[in-house]
Amino acid sequence: MKDAKQTYPLDEIDRRLIKATEGGLPLCPRPYHTLAEDLELDAVDVMERFKRMRDNGAIRRIAAVPNHYKLGYSANGMSVWDVPDDVISEAGHNVGNLDFVSHSYHRPRHLPEWPFNLFAMVHGRDRPEIEDKVKVISQTLGPWDQGHRVLYSTRILKKTGFRLVA
């Protein structure tokens, strides 16, 4: 990925695509084709443009953002883990592959107050379910789990996609 300080010029078609997807991609089996049809563009060009914008750092990712509360998951916990730095990639991969982890990522420690360097988001119907899933993560990490906590959500944050200014 390009340096975050570098800018990527968006042409008029890129801007139209971003504007059309500010509220998300169409909810259908072939969203890029539907978007292309709505904007009178070629579907292959739409997919290539999104890939180029992602590869050049204009957008970070294209992903589904489910509303866990509407799906019945009212307990949400960000589990934070102290994992040896020399195994962080493997540990993150193993944790991220668990079917109940929606996303995991490496973050810097802020010692001595914050020893955690691996984050993994877990959703459940209640806190005991989250705690059971965190135990599975701990078992998955084995001796790499040098300590962890769960930070529970206290409110729903509005999630939005990329927005153009002006």
Secondary structure as GFF3:
##gff-version 3
##sequence-region A 1 166
A	DSSP	alpha_helix	12	20	.	.	.	ID=ss1
A	DSSP	alpha_helix	31	38	.	.	.	ID=ss2
A	DSSP	alpha_helix	43	55	.	.	.	ID=ss3
A	DSSP	beta_strand	75	81	.	.	.	ID=ss4
A	DSSP	three_ten_helix	85	87	.	.	.	ID=ss5
A	DSSP	alpha_helix	88	96	.	.	.	ID=ss6
A	DSSP	beta_strand	101	106	.	.	.	ID=ss7
A	DSSP	beta_strand	118	124	.	.	.	ID=ss8
A	DSSP	alpha_helix	127	141	.	.	.	ID=ss9
A	DSSP	three_ten_helix	142	144	.	.	.	ID=ss10
A	DSSP	beta_strand	148	152	.	.	.	ID=ss11
###
